[in-house]
Amino acid sequence: MRKHIEESNQYHLMIMVKTLSELRTKYKIFAGIICSIIRTMVTFTWNFCDLLIIMVSIGLAERYKQLNEIVSYKISCNSTERINWRKIKEKYAIMNELVKEAE
């Protein structure tokens, strides 16, 4: 009985190995080319989206730096000219809307 079980297990193992080897050899060149093209397109799209996010983030960060420099300059400059806080606030609000759109 034990010998029968061992032979049965060996038989099932041989069938599994044979099936796996057949799966490896039954490769369709057309399906492989299509999968390769799709993989390349998906990779390109993924990298393009990452690059776009990076570029938008850098642009927004630079605009915030520019606005902060303008405010710092106007505060540190001891001129009698009034600071137009309304324009600065409007620019800041526009940039905040851009950040929300970028999210």
Sequence and secondary structure as in RCSB ss.txt:
>XXXX:A:sequence
MRKHIEESNQYHLMIMVKTLSELRTKYKIFAGIICSIIRTMVTFTWNFCDLLIIMVSIGLAERYKQLNEIVSYKI
SCNSTERINWRKIKEKYAIMNELVKEAE
>XXXX:A:secstr
 HHHHHHHHHHHHHHHHHHHHHHHH   HHHHHHHHHHHHHHHHHHHHHHHHHHHHHHHHHHHHHHHHHHHHHHH
HS  SS   HHHHHHHHHHHHHHHHHH 
